[in-house]
Amino acid sequence: MANYFDIVRHVENYSASLNDIFHALADPTRRSVIARLGSGAASIKELAEPFGLGLPSFLKHIKVLESSGLIASEKVGRVRTCKLRRGNLTAAEKWFDKQRAAWESRYKNLDNLLTTLKGEESES
Amino acid sequence: MANYFDIVRHVENYSASLNDIFHALADPTRRSVIARLGSGAASIKELAEPFGLGLPSFLKHIKVLESSGLIASEKVGRVRTCKLRRGNLTAAEKWFDKQRAAWESRYKNLDNLLTTLKGEESES
């Protein structure tokens, strides 16, 4: 199936960032941080508060999020503030859009086939 | 921030499956398999073909996909066939929809604030 080989090649081209993004999202603490940052920037202290994690453990999560490109952080004085990098979240969303489009076109094709078969049936 | 605590609790409730789904998607081989199955069921042999992986390594990927709920497989005679479980892919899509909705409502609020401020300005 030539088509499938094309998919594989294409996926390999832009996979590094998607690997990092999906890996970052495979954790409930990190997803909560992303959800929180969706409503505006926040300090590390504020972000860490509800988790009952030690700061070093929490900072590991922040590091994974930052290296995936999903968030950026900046230190001003003693306060490090994080914000969402919305565009990179959109990259992952687009992967889902693509899968849905393929799925929907498959069903459209099945529909067309059924319509054709029905037509042939009523002709005979 | 009470709201953020609510998010954290909510995310913990349904996080087990999302953890598995995002973990499954954090690999280019597994994403390619999902993309291929979007156009219909396929045998393990057919799915493995473009990767140049040994069968045991490839089967590990299939196992991760299956235990995440993203695919199901069935053996008939000597052939194991895989198919997409579309509903579980949708669960992950919904997570993104939620983030986008929160983001958009944030911008709507900023817009409203700007409109209010402009109104006050022209009154003074």
gemmi code that builds the backbone of each chain (N, CA, C; Angstrom):
import gemmi

chains = {
    "A": [
        ("MET", (0.837, -1.212, 0.000), (0.000, 0.000, 0.000), (0.868, 1.257, 0.000)),
        ("ALA", (1.055, 1.843, -1.169), (1.940, 3.002, -1.325), (1.524, 4.129, -0.383)),
        ("ASN", (0.231, 4.340, -0.261), (-0.326, 5.407, 0.539), (0.151, 5.352, 1.993)),
        ("TYR", (0.135, 4.161, 2.556), (0.554, 3.954, 3.935), (2.027, 4.287, 4.102)),
        ("PHE", (2.850, 3.905, 3.108), (4.276, 4.238, 3.153), (4.455, 5.758, 3.165)),
        ("ASP", (3.633, 6.449, 2.372), (3.687, 7.918, 2.359), (3.371, 8.489, 3.733)),
        ("ILE", (2.328, 7.934, 4.349), (1.945, 8.396, 5.694), (3.135, 8.244, 6.636)),
        ("VAL", (3.778, 7.072, 6.597), (4.894, 6.792, 7.502), (6.014, 7.804, 7.296)),
        ("ARG", (6.363, 8.066, 6.029), (7.437, 9.022, 5.750), (7.064, 10.403, 6.263)),
        ("HIS", (5.817, 10.799, 5.985), (5.378, 12.122, 6.379), (5.405, 12.274, 7.906)),
        ("VAL", (4.902, 11.260, 8.592), (4.850, 11.326, 10.060), (6.262, 11.460, 10.621)),
        ("GLU", (7.208, 10.745, 10.020), (8.587, 10.812, 10.521), (9.164, 12.222, 10.400)),
        ("ASN", (8.738, 12.969, 9.376), (9.273, 14.307, 9.169), (8.959, 15.289, 10.290)),
        ("TYR", (7.752, 15.230, 10.790), (7.428, 16.233, 11.812), (7.160, 15.596, 13.170)),
        ("SER", (7.726, 14.384, 13.342), (7.342, 13.635, 14.519), (8.049, 14.086, 15.790)),
        ("ALA", (9.267, 14.620, 15.659), (10.018, 14.944, 16.873), (9.189, 15.823, 17.799)),
        ("SER", (8.609, 16.904, 17.264), (7.874, 17.803, 18.135), (6.577, 17.157, 18.642)),
        ("LEU", (5.884, 16.414, 17.781), (4.657, 15.753, 18.253), (4.973, 14.724, 19.338)),
        ("ASN", (6.107, 14.018, 19.185), (6.505, 13.074, 20.252), (6.593, 13.799, 21.585)),
        ("ASP", (7.294, 14.942, 21.569), (7.502, 15.695, 22.814), (6.184, 16.242, 23.361)),
        ("ILE", (5.339, 16.720, 22.452), (4.070, 17.315, 22.892), (3.169, 16.249, 23.513)),
        ("PHE", (3.011, 15.116, 22.823), (2.139, 14.067, 23.375), (2.742, 13.474, 24.652)),
        ("HIS", (4.059, 13.355, 24.682), (4.688, 12.872, 25.913), (4.387, 13.840, 27.066)),
        ("ALA", (4.488, 15.134, 26.778), (4.208, 16.137, 27.817), (2.760, 16.038, 28.303)),
        ("LEU", (1.852, 15.706, 27.403), (0.424, 15.674, 27.760), (-0.002, 14.361, 28.431)),
        ("ALA", (0.916, 13.387, 28.471), (0.570, 12.068, 29.030), (0.658, 12.039, 30.560)),
        ("ASP", (0.482, 13.167, 31.179), (0.600, 13.253, 32.638), (-0.439, 14.243, 33.179)),
        ("PRO", (-1.195, 13.851, 34.205), (-2.296, 14.703, 34.680), (-1.832, 16.024, 35.286)),
        ("THR", (-0.667, 16.025, 35.944), (-0.150, 17.285, 36.499), (0.146, 18.265, 35.358)),
        ("ARG", (0.804, 17.752, 34.336), (1.166, 18.631, 33.210), (-0.068, 19.104, 32.449)),
        ("ARG", (-1.075, 18.224, 32.308), (-2.302, 18.681, 31.632), (-3.008, 19.756, 32.453)),
        ("SER", (-2.978, 19.608, 33.772), (-3.609, 20.634, 34.622), (-2.906, 21.980, 34.478)),
        ("VAL", (-1.579, 21.936, 34.391), (-0.824, 23.183, 34.230), (-1.210, 23.849, 32.908)),
        ("ILE", (-1.302, 23.039, 31.836), (-1.703, 23.586, 30.535), (-3.099, 24.204, 30.626)),
        ("ALA", (-4.022, 23.485, 31.286), (-5.395, 23.987, 31.418), (-5.398, 25.314, 32.179)),
        ("ARG", (-4.609, 25.384, 33.257), (-4.545, 26.608, 34.049), (-3.973, 27.771, 33.242)),
        ("LEU", (-2.914, 27.511, 32.479), (-2.264, 28.589, 31.724), (-3.142, 29.083, 30.570)),
        ("GLY", (-4.128, 28.272, 30.195), (-5.090, 28.708, 29.175), (-5.856, 29.948, 29.602)),
        ("SER", (-5.955, 30.174, 30.924), (-6.666, 31.375, 31.355), (-5.710, 32.482, 31.787)),
        ("GLY", (-4.429, 32.361, 31.394), (-3.480, 33.442, 31.657), (-2.198, 32.966, 32.316)),
        ("ALA", (-1.157, 33.775, 32.226), (0.149, 33.431, 32.780), (0.063, 33.251, 34.298)),
        ("ALA", (0.985, 32.478, 34.858), (0.981, 32.248, 36.310), (2.395, 31.952, 36.781)),
        ("SER", (2.649, 32.259, 38.061), (3.963, 31.967, 38.629), (4.072, 30.474, 38.930)),
        ("ILE", (5.304, 29.975, 39.007), (5.548, 28.574, 39.367), (4.879, 28.262, 40.707)),
        ("LYS", (5.003, 29.197, 41.640), (4.446, 28.970, 42.990), (2.938, 28.721, 42.920)),
        ("GLU", (2.269, 29.586, 42.169), (0.814, 29.477, 41.999), (0.449, 28.160, 41.315)),
        ("LEU", (1.234, 27.783, 40.302), (0.949, 26.557, 39.551), (1.145, 25.315, 40.422)),
        ("ALA", (2.157, 25.359, 41.276), (2.507, 24.169, 42.067), (1.520, 23.919, 43.206)),
        ("GLU", (0.868, 24.996, 43.648), (0.074, 24.976, 44.884), (-0.857, 23.767, 45.060)),
        ("PRO", (-1.711, 23.420, 44.062), (-2.700, 22.369, 44.370), (-2.162, 20.950, 44.360)),
        ("PHE", (-0.910, 20.721, 44.035), (-0.453, 19.351, 43.774), (0.173, 18.640, 44.964)),
        ("GLY", (0.583, 19.386, 45.973), (1.247, 18.733, 47.100), (2.509, 18.005, 46.691)),
        ("LEU", (3.165, 18.502, 45.654), (4.460, 17.937, 45.230), (5.570, 18.815, 45.776)),
        ("GLY", (6.731, 18.245, 46.036), (7.894, 19.057, 46.345), (8.245, 19.906, 45.136)),
        ("LEU", (8.873, 21.059, 45.371), (9.204, 21.947, 44.259), (10.081, 21.267, 43.193)),
        ("PRO", (11.116, 20.475, 43.615), (11.947, 19.837, 42.569), (11.122, 18.930, 41.647)),
        ("SER", (10.197, 18.139, 42.205), (9.351, 17.270, 41.368), (8.485, 18.107, 40.444)),
        ("PHE", (7.939, 19.189, 40.999), (7.069, 20.019, 40.163), (7.877, 20.676, 39.043)),
        ("LEU", (9.101, 21.107, 39.368), (9.930, 21.769, 38.353), (10.289, 20.817, 37.211)),
        ("LYS", (10.381, 19.511, 37.514), (10.626, 18.535, 36.443), (9.495, 18.561, 35.424)),
        ("HIS", (8.257, 18.665, 35.936), (7.109, 18.748, 35.030), (7.180, 20.014, 34.168)),
        ("ILE", (7.550, 21.119, 34.819), (7.657, 22.387, 34.086), (8.715, 22.274, 32.987)),
        ("LYS", (9.804, 21.585, 33.308), (10.889, 21.410, 32.345), (10.409, 20.600, 31.133)),
        ("VAL", (9.659, 19.522, 31.378), (9.132, 18.701, 30.279), (8.209, 19.550, 29.400)),
        ("LEU", (7.355, 20.344, 30.047), (6.434, 21.200, 29.293), (7.195, 22.238, 28.483)),
        ("GLU", (8.237, 22.776, 29.082), (8.994, 23.822, 28.397), (9.769, 23.246, 27.210)),
        ("SER", (10.371, 22.067, 27.396), (11.163, 21.536, 26.278), (10.271, 20.974, 25.172)),
        ("SER", (9.002, 20.706, 25.479), (8.063, 20.297, 24.417), (7.594, 21.506, 23.609)),
        ("GLY", (7.851, 22.700, 24.134), (7.414, 23.919, 23.450), (6.003, 24.343, 23.829)),
        ("LEU", (5.355, 23.612, 24.743), (3.965, 23.954, 25.101), (3.879, 25.180, 25.999)),
        ("ILE", (4.943, 25.422, 26.783), (4.938, 26.621, 27.632), (6.290, 27.336, 27.514)),
        ("ALA", (6.308, 28.580, 27.904), (7.561, 29.323, 28.035), (7.587, 29.913, 29.425)),
        ("SER", (8.782, 30.112, 29.975), (8.845, 30.731, 31.297), (9.895, 31.834, 31.301)),
        ("GLU", (9.696, 32.770, 32.195), (10.609, 33.916, 32.284), (10.754, 34.298, 33.752)),
        ("LYS", (11.994, 34.575, 34.139), (12.224, 34.933, 35.538), (12.415, 36.442, 35.651)),
        ("VAL", (11.604, 37.069, 36.482), (11.772, 38.490, 36.757), (11.962, 38.617, 38.259)),
        ("GLY", (13.144, 39.101, 38.659), (13.473, 39.134, 40.086), (13.519, 37.709, 40.612)),
        ("ARG", (12.713, 37.397, 41.630), (12.730, 36.046, 42.187), (11.560, 35.200, 41.688)),
        ("VAL", (10.739, 35.775, 40.834), (9.519, 35.077, 40.416), (9.643, 34.582, 38.978)),
        ("ARG", (9.461, 33.250, 38.790), (9.430, 32.707, 37.438), (7.975, 32.547, 37.013)),
        ("THR", (7.643, 33.175, 35.879), (6.267, 33.155, 35.388), (6.184, 32.304, 34.118)),
        ("CYS", (5.138, 31.470, 34.036), (4.943, 30.599, 32.869), (3.766, 31.081, 32.047)),
        ("LYS", (3.877, 30.881, 30.734), (2.716, 31.151, 29.869), (2.606, 30.063, 28.814)),
        ("LEU", (1.402, 29.905, 28.313), (1.116, 28.889, 27.302), (1.650, 29.346, 25.951)),
        ("ARG", (2.242, 28.417, 25.197), (2.568, 28.709, 23.791), (1.504, 28.005, 22.947)),
        ("ARG", (0.433, 28.718, 22.770), (-0.788, 28.181, 22.169), (-0.536, 27.510, 20.797)),
        ("GLY", (0.351, 28.097, 19.995), (0.605, 27.578, 18.644), (1.064, 26.128, 18.648)),
        ("ASN", (1.856, 25.765, 19.647), (2.359, 24.389, 19.674), (1.294, 23.399, 20.152)),
        ("LEU", (0.341, 23.884, 20.933), (-0.797, 23.034, 21.279), (-1.637, 22.784, 20.017)),
        ("THR", (-1.719, 23.812, 19.184), (-2.479, 23.701, 17.934), (-1.867, 22.657, 17.002)),
        ("ALA", (-0.539, 22.512, 17.029), (0.115, 21.505, 16.187), (-0.431, 20.110, 16.498)),
        ("ALA", (-0.611, 19.830, 17.767), (-1.147, 18.526, 18.162), (-2.626, 18.410, 17.789)),
        ("GLU", (-3.360, 19.509, 17.965), (-4.776, 19.513, 17.573), (-4.924, 19.175, 16.103)),
        ("LYS", (-4.007, 19.712, 15.288), (-4.074, 19.496, 13.835), (-3.910, 18.028, 13.481)),
        ("TRP", (-3.121, 17.321, 14.269), (-2.953, 15.887, 14.018), (-4.319, 15.195, 14.141)),
        ("PHE", (-5.093, 15.573, 15.158), (-6.417, 14.984, 15.339), (-7.361, 15.377, 14.200)),
        ("ASP", (-7.268, 16.649, 13.786), (-8.120, 17.113, 12.678), (-7.890, 16.254, 11.437)),
        ("LYS", (-6.626, 15.950, 11.195), (-6.254, 15.151, 10.027), (-6.847, 13.744, 10.108)),
        ("GLN", (-6.760, 13.152, 11.288), (-7.309, 11.801, 11.452), (-8.822, 11.826, 11.228)),
        ("ARG", (-9.467, 12.872, 11.744), (-10.921, 12.946, 11.607), (-11.310, 13.125, 10.143)),
        ("ALA", (-10.536, 13.969, 9.435), (-10.827, 14.203, 8.017), (-10.718, 12.891, 7.231)),
        ("ALA", (-9.679, 12.090, 7.535), (-9.493, 10.809, 6.827), (-10.662, 9.877, 7.125)),
        ("TRP", (-11.043, 9.836, 8.385), (-12.150, 8.988, 8.822), (-13.459, 9.387, 8.127)),
        ("GLU", (-13.694, 10.701, 8.080), (-14.947, 11.180, 7.478), (-14.972, 10.903, 5.978)),
        ("SER", (-13.813, 11.048, 5.323), (-13.804, 10.795, 3.879), (-14.009, 9.309, 3.609)),
        ("ARG", (-13.545, 8.459, 4.529), (-13.794, 7.026, 4.383), (-15.290, 6.745, 4.414)),
        ("TYR", (-15.991, 7.389, 5.347), (-17.425, 7.151, 5.458), (-18.193, 7.723, 4.283)),
        ("LYS", (-17.686, 8.840, 3.762), (-18.300, 9.422, 2.561), (-18.168, 8.430, 1.407)),
        ("ASN", (-16.991, 7.825, 1.271), (-16.768, 6.845, 0.206), (-17.707, 5.654, 0.352)),
        ("LEU", (-17.898, 5.194, 1.587), (-18.802, 4.064, 1.820), (-20.233, 4.449, 1.442)),
        ("ASP", (-20.592, 5.682, 1.791), (-21.928, 6.197, 1.442), (-22.130, 6.206, -0.067)),
        ("ASN", (-21.118, 6.740, -0.777), (-21.192, 6.800, -2.243), (-21.352, 5.407, -2.826)),
        ("LEU", (-20.582, 4.465, -2.263), (-20.628, 3.081, -2.742), (-22.039, 2.515, -2.558)),
        ("LEU", (-22.619, 2.774, -1.378), (-23.979, 2.279, -1.101), (-24.986, 2.868, -2.086)),
        ("THR", (-24.846, 4.185, -2.347), (-25.759, 4.854, -3.285), (-25.641, 4.215, -4.671)),
        ("THR", (-24.388, 3.970, -5.106), (-24.150, 3.342, -6.416), (-24.780, 1.954, -6.456)),
        ("LEU", (-24.538, 1.189, -5.389), (-25.073, -0.189, -5.346), (-26.604, -0.174, -5.413)),
        ("LYS", (-27.210, 0.779, -4.675), (-28.673, 0.904, -4.690), (-29.186, 1.218, -6.094)),
        ("GLY", (-28.476, 2.123, -6.774), (-28.833, 2.506, -8.138), (-28.815, 1.298, -9.048)),
        ("GLU", (-27.732, 0.509, -8.916), (-27.604, -0.688, -9.770), (-28.713, -1.699, -9.479)),
        ("GLU", (-29.071, -1.763, -8.185), (-30.117, -2.705, -7.779), (-31.466, -2.335, -8.409)),
        ("SER", (-31.800, -1.031, -8.385), (-33.105, -0.608, -8.899), (-33.150, -0.682, -10.440)),
        ("GLU", (-31.962, -0.642, -11.079), (-31.898, -0.781, -12.547), (-32.141, -2.214, -12.995)),
        ("SER", (-31.711, -3.166, -12.138), (-31.783, -4.577, -12.567), (-33.177, -5.176, -12.314)),
    ],
    "B": [
        ("MET", (-6.495, 30.155, 44.077), (-7.421, 30.129, 42.919), (-8.270, 28.869, 42.946)),
        ("ALA", (-9.479, 28.972, 43.439), (-10.372, 27.817, 43.610), (-10.575, 27.091, 42.285)),
        ("ASN", (-10.736, 27.838, 41.219), (-10.979, 27.303, 39.901), (-9.906, 26.306, 39.467)),
        ("TYR", (-8.675, 26.669, 39.724), (-7.541, 25.826, 39.339), (-7.576, 24.507, 40.114)),
        ("PHE", (-7.948, 24.581, 41.404), (-8.068, 23.357, 42.204), (-9.143, 22.442, 41.617)),
        ("ASP", (-10.243, 23.043, 41.151), (-11.310, 22.251, 40.526), (-10.791, 21.548, 39.282)),
        ("ILE", (-10.036, 22.280, 38.480), (-9.461, 21.693, 37.262), (-8.624, 20.474, 37.630)),
        ("VAL", (-7.768, 20.635, 38.636), (-6.868, 19.560, 39.038), (-7.669, 18.329, 39.459)),
        ("ARG", (-8.700, 18.526, 40.270), (-9.524, 17.394, 40.717), (-10.185, 16.718, 39.530)),
        ("HIS", (-10.752, 17.537, 38.640), (-11.456, 16.991, 37.491), (-10.511, 16.194, 36.597)),
        ("VAL", (-9.345, 16.757, 36.360), (-8.375, 16.082, 35.481), (-7.982, 14.735, 36.084)),
        ("GLU", (-7.836, 14.692, 37.415), (-7.457, 13.423, 38.045), (-8.517, 12.341, 37.835)),
        ("ASN", (-9.775, 12.760, 37.756), (-10.853, 11.786, 37.613), (-10.800, 10.977, 36.325)),
        ("TYR", (-10.493, 11.642, 35.240), (-10.517, 10.881, 33.992), (-9.136, 10.785, 33.358)),
        ("SER", (-8.115, 10.925, 34.222), (-6.780, 11.049, 33.657), (-6.180, 9.711, 33.237)),
        ("ALA", (-6.567, 8.599, 33.898), (-5.916, 7.327, 33.590), (-5.965, 7.047, 32.095)),
        ("SER", (-7.154, 7.165, 31.488), (-7.254, 6.837, 30.072), (-6.522, 7.858, 29.210)),
        ("LEU", (-6.623, 9.140, 29.561), (-5.902, 10.152, 28.775), (-4.394, 9.955, 28.865)),
        ("ASN", (-3.906, 9.567, 30.053), (-2.470, 9.272, 30.172), (-2.072, 8.207, 29.158)),
        ("ASP", (-2.846, 7.119, 29.107), (-2.521, 6.014, 28.206), (-2.631, 6.427, 26.743)),
        ("ILE", (-3.664, 7.207, 26.444), (-3.872, 7.617, 25.045), (-2.737, 8.529, 24.584)),
        ("PHE", (-2.400, 9.551, 25.389), (-1.330, 10.462, 24.974), (0.018, 9.733, 24.953)),
        ("HIS", (0.224, 8.840, 25.899), (1.464, 8.059, 25.872), (1.543, 7.243, 24.573)),
        ("ALA", (0.414, 6.633, 24.193), (0.387, 5.841, 22.950), (0.689, 6.707, 21.730)),
        ("LEU", (0.244, 7.962, 21.765), (0.420, 8.843, 20.599), (1.799, 9.504, 20.558)),
        ("ALA", (2.598, 9.328, 21.608), (3.913, 9.984, 21.680), (4.981, 9.222, 20.912)),
        ("ASP", (4.589, 8.482, 19.915), (5.544, 7.682, 19.137), (5.126, 7.666, 17.666)),
        ("PRO", (6.072, 7.935, 16.758), (5.705, 8.072, 15.342), (5.181, 6.776, 14.710)),
        ("THR", (5.726, 5.623, 15.130), (5.227, 4.348, 14.601), (3.757, 4.161, 14.984)),
        ("ARG", (3.469, 4.431, 16.244), (2.095, 4.238, 16.705), (1.142, 5.243, 16.055)),
        ("ARG", (1.602, 6.493, 15.860), (0.731, 7.463, 15.173), (0.471, 7.038, 13.729)),
        ("SER", (1.490, 6.467, 13.075), (1.288, 5.999, 11.700), (0.265, 4.880, 11.638)),
        ("VAL", (0.324, 3.980, 12.607), (-0.641, 2.867, 12.645), (-2.064, 3.426, 12.800)),
        ("ILE", (-2.218, 4.397, 13.700), (-3.538, 5.019, 13.901), (-4.012, 5.673, 12.600)),
        ("ALA", (-3.101, 6.397, 11.939), (-3.465, 7.064, 10.681), (-3.889, 6.026, 9.639)),
        ("ARG", (-3.144, 4.920, 9.547), (-3.487, 3.872, 8.570), (-4.841, 3.241, 8.887)),
        ("LEU", (-5.108, 2.977, 10.165), (-6.359, 2.308, 10.533), (-7.569, 3.228, 10.341)),
        ("GLY", (-7.318, 4.525, 10.241), (-8.399, 5.471, 9.950), (-9.058, 5.193, 8.608)),
        ("SER", (-8.320, 4.548, 7.690), (-8.942, 4.230, 6.397), (-9.395, 2.768, 6.324)),
        ("GLY", (-9.465, 2.097, 7.480), (-10.014, 0.729, 7.482), (-9.124, -0.252, 8.228)),
        ("ALA", (-9.710, -1.389, 8.610), (-8.984, -2.426, 9.360), (-7.808, -2.969, 8.526)),
        ("ALA", (-6.798, -3.504, 9.227), (-5.627, -4.054, 8.522), (-4.991, -5.143, 9.377)),
        ("SER", (-4.320, -6.070, 8.711), (-3.621, -7.141, 9.439), (-2.323, -6.595, 10.032)),
        ("ILE", (-1.827, -7.278, 11.062), (-0.558, -6.902, 11.689), (0.549, -6.888, 10.626)),
        ("LYS", (0.538, -7.889, 9.747), (1.584, -8.003, 8.718), (1.606, -6.750, 7.836)),
        ("GLU", (0.411, -6.345, 7.413), (0.276, -5.177, 6.546), (0.732, -3.911, 7.283)),
        ("LEU", (0.353, -3.815, 8.564), (0.698, -2.630, 9.352), (2.204, -2.538, 9.587)),
        ("ALA", (2.844, -3.704, 9.788), (4.264, -3.719, 10.144), (5.160, -3.393, 8.950)),
        ("GLU", (4.659, -3.672, 7.741), (5.479, -3.664, 6.516), (6.408, -2.453, 6.352)),
        ("PRO", (5.912, -1.197, 6.460), (6.805, -0.087, 6.103), (7.860, 0.262, 7.141)),
        ("PHE", (7.875, -0.395, 8.288), (8.716, 0.105, 9.382), (10.090, -0.528, 9.481)),
        ("GLY", (10.284, -1.686, 8.865), (11.579, -2.355, 9.002), (11.918, -2.692, 10.442)),
        ("LEU", (10.885, -2.939, 11.255), (11.101, -3.375, 12.641), (10.916, -4.887, 12.695)),
        ("GLY", (11.590, -5.548, 13.621), (11.292, -6.955, 13.879), (9.865, -7.083, 14.393)),
        ("LEU", (9.255, -8.240, 14.150), (7.860, -8.419, 14.574), (7.689, -8.213, 16.087)),
        ("PRO", (8.598, -8.723, 16.936), (8.412, -8.513, 18.388), (8.363, -7.030, 18.760)),
        ("SER", (9.258, -6.228, 18.172), (9.245, -4.786, 18.465), (7.946, -4.160, 17.991)),
        ("PHE", (7.514, -4.573, 16.802), (6.281, -3.981, 16.277), (5.086, -4.370, 17.147)),
        ("LEU", (5.086, -5.623, 17.602), (3.967, -6.085, 18.436), (3.887, -5.329, 19.762)),
        ("LYS", (5.048, -4.869, 20.252), (5.035, -4.045, 21.475), (4.227, -2.766, 21.249)),
        ("HIS", (4.432, -2.167, 20.061), (3.668, -0.953, 19.736), (2.169, -1.254, 19.667)),
        ("ILE", (1.834, -2.392, 19.058), (0.419, -2.776, 18.938), (-0.190, -2.962, 20.336)),
        ("LYS", (0.609, -3.558, 21.225), (0.137, -3.792, 22.594), (-0.148, -2.465, 23.317)),
        ("VAL", (0.762, -1.495, 23.162), (0.561, -0.174, 23.782), (-0.721, 0.464, 23.238)),
        ("LEU", (-0.910, 0.370, 21.921), (-2.109, 0.953, 21.310), (-3.369, 0.256, 21.815)),
        ("GLU", (-3.277, -1.063, 21.932), (-4.455, -1.821, 22.358), (-4.795, -1.521, 23.823)),
        ("SER", (-3.778, -1.448, 24.681), (-4.109, -1.229, 26.093), (-4.533, 0.220, 26.354)),
        ("SER", (-4.210, 1.135, 25.443), (-4.704, 2.509, 25.575), (-6.170, 2.603, 25.143)),
        ("GLY", (-6.658, 1.570, 24.464), (-8.038, 1.589, 23.970), (-8.180, 2.201, 22.586)),
        ("LEU", (-7.060, 2.617, 21.985), (-7.169, 3.276, 20.677), (-7.430, 2.289, 19.542)),
        ("ILE", (-6.991, 1.034, 19.716), (-7.277, 0.030, 18.692), (-7.788, -1.249, 19.365)),
        ("ALA", (-8.413, -2.091, 18.583), (-8.787, -3.441, 19.030), (-8.243, -4.404, 17.990)),
        ("SER", (-7.927, -5.630, 18.416), (-7.462, -6.609, 17.434), (-8.184, -7.929, 17.647)),
        ("GLU", (-8.267, -8.705, 16.582), (-8.979, -9.982, 16.629), (-8.228, -10.960, 15.745)),
        ("LYS", (-8.063, -12.187, 16.258), (-7.336, -13.186, 15.471), (-8.351, -14.140, 14.840)),
        ("VAL", (-8.281, -14.272, 13.529), (-9.121, -15.254, 12.837), (-8.165, -16.162, 12.083)),
        ("GLY", (-8.153, -17.436, 12.445), (-7.164, -18.358, 11.867), (-5.783, -17.883, 12.273)),
        ("ARG", (-4.912, -17.648, 11.312), (-3.549, -17.209, 11.627), (-3.365, -15.707, 11.504)),
        ("VAL", (-4.423, -15.014, 11.127), (-4.277, -13.581, 10.838), (-4.895, -12.739, 11.948)),
        ("ARG", (-4.075, -11.837, 12.523), (-4.615, -10.901, 13.524), (-4.892, -9.576, 12.835)),
        ("THR", (-6.141, -9.133, 12.941), (-6.558, -7.897, 12.271), (-6.822, -6.814, 13.315)),
        ("CYS", (-6.365, -5.597, 13.019), (-6.547, -4.470, 13.943), (-7.542, -3.480, 13.366)),
        ("LYS", (-8.289, -2.855, 14.260), (-9.147, -1.756, 13.809), (-9.106, -0.621, 14.833)),
        ("LEU", (-9.420, 0.579, 14.340), (-9.396, 1.776, 15.176), (-10.615, 1.794, 16.089)),
        ("ARG", (-10.425, 2.192, 17.363), (-11.573, 2.463, 18.226), (-11.726, 3.980, 18.298)),
        ("ARG", (-12.433, 4.470, 17.322), (-12.542, 5.899, 17.067), (-12.984, 6.699, 18.310)),
        ("GLY", (-13.897, 6.132, 19.094), (-14.446, 6.837, 20.258), (-13.371, 7.245, 21.255)),
        ("ASN", (-12.355, 6.393, 21.410), (-11.309, 6.726, 22.376), (-10.340, 7.778, 21.851)),
        ("LEU", (-10.228, 7.867, 20.535), (-9.449, 8.961, 19.949), (-10.198, 10.279, 20.194)),
        ("THR", (-11.509, 10.195, 20.112), (-12.351, 11.380, 20.328), (-12.194, 11.913, 21.757)),
        ("ALA", (-11.988, 11.019, 22.737), (-11.804, 11.459, 24.127), (-10.622, 12.416, 24.224)),
        ("ALA", (-9.547, 12.093, 23.519), (-8.369, 12.964, 23.536), (-8.643, 14.258, 22.775)),
        ("GLU", (-9.371, 14.143, 21.672), (-9.735, 15.351, 20.906), (-10.512, 16.319, 21.789)),
        ("LYS", (-11.400, 15.755, 22.617), (-12.243, 16.604, 23.470), (-11.409, 17.396, 24.468)),
        ("TRP", (-10.303, 16.819, 24.915), (-9.432, 17.544, 25.827), (-8.946, 18.841, 25.151)),
        ("PHE", (-8.566, 18.720, 23.869), (-8.108, 19.906, 23.126), (-9.247, 20.910, 22.929)),
        ("ASP", (-10.445, 20.384, 22.627), (-11.606, 21.274, 22.445), (-11.818, 22.126, 23.695)),
        ("LYS", (-11.685, 21.477, 24.859), (-11.883, 22.165, 26.129), (-10.846, 23.268, 26.326)),
        ("GLN", (-9.594, 22.963, 25.992), (-8.542, 23.973, 26.148), (-8.813, 25.158, 25.228)),
        ("ARG", (-9.258, 24.847, 24.005), (-9.513, 25.925, 23.047), (-10.672, 26.789, 23.519)),
        ("ALA", (-11.724, 26.129, 24.037), (-12.892, 26.880, 24.519), (-12.482, 27.840, 25.642)),
        ("ALA", (-11.631, 27.356, 26.570), (-11.187, 28.199, 27.690), (-10.388, 29.388, 27.158)),
        ("TRP", (-9.516, 29.097, 26.198), (-8.666, 30.126, 25.584), (-9.511, 31.187, 24.888)),
        ("GLU", (-10.528, 30.728, 24.139), (-11.368, 31.659, 23.395), (-12.204, 32.519, 24.327)),
        ("SER", (-12.680, 31.909, 25.444), (-13.506, 32.699, 26.359), (-12.632, 33.736, 27.066)),
        ("ARG", (-11.367, 33.394, 27.248), (-10.449, 34.367, 27.847), (-10.312, 35.582, 26.934)),
        ("TYR", (-10.183, 35.334, 25.625), (-10.023, 36.447, 24.695), (-11.300, 37.260, 24.549)),
        ("LYS", (-12.438, 36.559, 24.676), (-13.722, 37.256, 24.633), (-13.807, 38.210, 25.831)),
        ("ASN", (-13.390, 37.725, 27.016), (-13.402, 38.561, 28.213), (-12.494, 39.776, 28.043)),
        ("LEU", (-11.323, 39.571, 27.447), (-10.407, 40.690, 27.225), (-11.041, 41.700, 26.268)),
        ("ASP", (-11.718, 41.174, 25.237), (-12.407, 42.025, 24.272), (-13.473, 42.873, 24.960)),
        ("ASN", (-14.286, 42.197, 25.814), (-15.347, 42.910, 26.549), (-14.756, 44.007, 27.427)),
        ("LEU", (-13.636, 43.670, 28.080), (-12.976, 44.632, 28.958), (-12.532, 45.859, 28.155)),
        ("LEU", (-11.944, 45.594, 26.983), (-11.480, 46.698, 26.129), (-12.650, 47.583, 25.708)),
        ("THR", (-13.771, 46.936, 25.338), (-14.959, 47.693, 24.926), (-15.447, 48.563, 26.075)),
        ("THR", (-15.501, 47.990, 27.295), (-15.932, 48.753, 28.472), (-15.002, 49.939, 28.711)),
        ("LEU", (-13.686, 49.682, 28.647), (-12.703, 50.739, 28.900), (-12.847, 51.864, 27.875)),
        ("LYS", (-13.086, 51.488, 26.613), (-13.260, 52.482, 25.551), (-14.478, 53.345, 25.823)),
        ("GLY", (-15.576, 52.675, 26.281), (-16.813, 53.381, 26.607), (-16.578, 54.405, 27.710)),
        ("GLU", (-15.847, 53.992, 28.753), (-15.544, 54.891, 29.880), (-14.686, 56.072, 29.429)),
        ("GLU", (-13.781, 55.776, 28.511), (-12.883, 56.809, 27.994), (-13.670, 57.898, 27.270)),
        ("SER", (-14.610, 57.438, 26.401), (-15.352, 58.424, 25.599), (-16.346, 59.208, 26.460)),
        ("GLU", (-16.749, 58.616, 27.636), (-17.648, 59.341, 28.547), (-16.919, 60.441, 29.312)),
        ("SER", (-15.610, 60.190, 29.591), (-14.886, 61.147, 30.439), (-14.365, 62.348, 29.647)),
    ],
}
model = gemmi.Model(1)
for chain_id, residues in chains.items():
    chain = gemmi.Chain(chain_id)
    for i, (resn, *xyz) in enumerate(residues, 1):
        res = gemmi.Residue()
        res.name, res.seqid = resn, gemmi.SeqId(i, " ")
        for name, pos in zip(("N", "CA", "C"), xyz):
            atom = gemmi.Atom()
            atom.name, atom.element = name, gemmi.Element(name[0])
            atom.pos, atom.b_iso = gemmi.Position(*pos), 0.0
            res.add_atom(atom)
        chain.add_residue(res)
    model.add_chain(chain)
structure = gemmi.Structure()
structure.add_model(model)
structure.setup_entities()
